[in-house]
Amino acid sequence: MIAVSRNIRKDVSIGCRAALLAILGLFVFLYRLPAWASDPLRQQADPSLFRELLVHEVRSKFSHIRIRDRGSLRTLYFVRDSGEEVVETSLDRAAPHLLQVAYTRTMFASFLFKPQQKSCLIVGLGGGAMVRFLNRFFPDVRVDAVEIDPVIVAIARDYFGTKPGPRTRIFTEDAFAYLKRTADRYDAIYMDAFLKPSEFTDVTGAPRHLKTAAFLKSLHNNLQAEGLVVFNLNENFETGADIESIRAAFPSVYIFRVPASGNVVAVGSLARRKVRDTELRKTGAALDKRLKAGFSFNRLVDELSNR
């Protein structure tokens, strides 16, 4: 006969319970994983779930462009001479109306200052994520987009489904020339134009002729009363000077620092009265309640850095 003491029996009991809990935890973990995560055959059959797949690559007069897919997420990259890939547009084909890139969400802080926009202009089309967002959540807004690179216009159409519609026009020309010739006036202009860095751009690819004091002042002629111009700035050693140029060109300027990114969004307004944070939050809360846009307009106020 083998005698087992009470302490030994207690230890065995504790050990058994721990083992059962571990097995149960593993079961729950595996149950909550997507089906492909525990299926090696599925992993081999669909590697796009784990890495980006090159879908298209082309060089235009203005840029070196790559498109990559990761699952339903499609991303357009600009490729630098060094081989570095810079995200230009990212779009979830399962929800193409939602904005995937943080700075694009911050650019629509424009609606905090002017919630009743009737028309807007986007300078720099990319894959057209901003166009699709406006078409979905602000269907009454007339959207114009101007893009200098015909290759980008074709890519936006063929790979991102962005094309003209009843309330959307796309112009293939230099924004400088377009803004000089058009008689249209907009409630908001969104400046998001970038090319391959060269002697004609800054180090981030922002065209220099779209940064001059004369150009910034000329934008007043393209705006409705108390209209806005929203600038996406990629931080570099010239960003401080760029912000000062914007401050000199507009009566009211608001600076947003986009978290965990290298982007600054500047909003230049023709309105002389500065809008208080309390007013912005009230407008943001109303937009959040009405739109369900995939991000909080109200929380964008937290990004303001020039209170």
Phi, psi and omega in degrees: 000139179253123179268135179240123182286162180298321181295320180294317179300321179296317179297318181297317181298316179298317180298319180295317180297319179298318180296318179297319178295321179296317179296317179298318179298319179296319179299314180297318180300313181293326180295325184276346178290150172302154185302325185288341187291330181251016182240098183298329179292321177294321179298318180289324183285333183227070181293346180296344177289342186243342181211162180280141177251132178288122182260323185201145176216135182204151172248130176250183178296335188250335188206160169256122193237137171230146173239129180232147176247139168228102187061232181273357182272123179247130185234134175259126181245143164264133184255123178282166178299333179285349184098350179297137178256128181247127182293126175257313180215142172225132186219130176272113184294342176280340178212068189293348181274349181268140181277126183264338185257129191302317187294330179294325176295318181294328179299332180276012164299347175307328182286346173290327183268328183219079186290339182258063179279137178255332181210147178212160178235133175250121179260109185104102188279318187058222177276352176092021181300320181292323176298313183294323177299311180297317180301324183280310189265341178228064188296341180274352180279129174281126185246123170248143175228138178237130184222128184286334188261111180297334177294319177296319178301318179293320178296316179302321180287310190279329186249343182237000176068024181261117182210167179299155178209189182303328182242015184226129174238143178236123180250133179257091179191171177294130181301325180301314180292319181298312182294332179285326185268333187286146175263357181289145175239140188242152173286329180211140173240129181252112183267108182217045184262125178219142179233180172297128180305136181203187179294344181264002180229172169278186186292341179267354180099006177287123182300130185292330182287351175260013181238355185288157178299321181296318179294314181299319178294323182295337180297338177304326182289344182257008184246148169287173178304132182057033178287169185234150166236127183249125185248130169266118181245126172271119188301132176202186185293348179263355187300318179302316180293322178298317180295320178296322178296320178293318178299324181287337186267342186230142181297324180231132181226137179235134182247126177247129175261115183282121184299146174052041178209174175257026185251142169238134177248123178250132178248114176259126184240144175280347178290135183275335180276126177287138180272131181283156179303321182297322177292318179298318181292323178297315178295318180298318179297320179294319178295318179299317181294323185277325194259319188053059190272005180094357175204168183259119173296322181301319182288343176298333179298331179296340182275350180297132183246358182240055181292000000 
